[in-house]
Amino acid sequence: MVFSYKSDLVVKIQITLIAIALISSPATGNNMSSSALYTCCFEVFGKVQGVFFRKYTERKANTLGVRGWCVNTINGTVKGELEAPLIPLNQMKHWLETKGSPASVIERVEFTPTKQIEQYSFNGFVIKK
């Protein structure tokens, strides 16, 4: 029985090590790699000016590690660009669609298609004036 237990333990360790190796090694042709970077642009419609929307957007982007920018437009919207690995990028997109600043009223958000990029274009997230 001890031998069987050790054999089972060895098999479980081997499976765990294989799983770790598969997760941590970049797969060729795998666009879902956690180290891959993505970008998209956005425009938020609704009551998003005069409600600190850009400031909250900057704060959320910095919390998630998302880089890019945002700006008020003359049409009363907020536009911007995001760069991040896919998971934080999608978290930021969801936040823009559902949260915003406490006083904002988001009617809709338009995003450009998400594209993979080789490297960051921005050093952080900034509010453009």
Secondary structure, 3 states (H helix, E strand, C coil): CHHHHHHHHHHHHHHHHHHHHHHHCCCCCCCCCCCCEEEEEEEEEEECCCCCHHHHHHHHHHHHCCEEEEEECCCCCEEEEEEEEHHHHHHHHHHHHHCCCCCCEEEEEEECCCEEECCCCCCCEEECC
